[in-house]
Amino acid sequence: MVAQLNDAERKAALAALPDWEYDGERDAISRKFKFGDFTEAFAFMTRVALHAEKADHHPEWFNVYNNVDMTLTTHDAGENGGLSQRDIDLAKMIENIL
């Protein structure tokens, strides 16, 4: 089982990820991305997928044309799943490939 972030850890981590929104109901973070066209959006998703597979931690996402909506949460964190360092690390990696 993966450790779920406590309140202080979550606040500190989110301070470094200002474009990500916290969803307290799901204990997850999310972000909406908009690209110039479908090809750019799909290329972004491909880059993220390659890194996510290597990290064995995968986003929940939804794509329509040039928009990608992404949610990060760890399904085996804590008792019912929630935000973990794995989500923060993946979000930081995503920020670096934009």
ChimeraX attribute file (.defattr): number of C-alpha atoms within 10 A of each C-alpha:
attribute: neighborCount
match mode: 1-to-1
recipient: residues
	/A:1	10
	/A:2	16
	/A:3	16
	/A:4	23
	/A:5	20
	/A:6	10
	/A:7	9
	/A:8	8
	/A:9	12
	/A:10	17
	/A:11	13
	/A:12	10
	/A:13	18
	/A:14	16
	/A:15	10
	/A:16	11
	/A:17	15
	/A:18	9
	/A:19	15
	/A:20	18
	/A:21	14
	/A:22	18
	/A:23	14
	/A:24	10
	/A:25	7
	/A:26	14
	/A:27	18
	/A:28	20
	/A:29	22
	/A:30	18
	/A:31	16
	/A:32	15
	/A:33	14
	/A:34	15
	/A:35	14
	/A:36	10
	/A:37	11
	/A:38	16
	/A:39	12
	/A:40	15
	/A:41	19
	/A:42	18
	/A:43	11
	/A:44	17
	/A:45	17
	/A:46	12
	/A:47	13
	/A:48	20
	/A:49	16
	/A:50	12
	/A:51	16
	/A:52	16
	/A:53	11
	/A:54	10
	/A:55	12
	/A:56	10
	/A:57	17
	/A:58	20
	/A:59	20
	/A:60	10
	/A:61	14
	/A:62	11
	/A:63	16
	/A:64	11
	/A:65	14
	/A:66	15
	/A:67	18
	/A:68	19
	/A:69	15
	/A:70	18
	/A:71	21
	/A:72	27
	/A:73	25
	/A:74	23
	/A:75	17
	/A:76	15
	/A:77	18
	/A:78	15
	/A:79	11
	/A:80	11
	/A:81	18
	/A:82	23
	/A:83	27
	/A:84	25
	/A:85	18
	/A:86	21
	/A:87	22
	/A:88	20
	/A:89	14
	/A:90	19
	/A:91	23
	/A:92	14
	/A:93	14
	/A:94	16
	/A:95	11
	/A:96	8
	/A:97	10
	/A:98	9
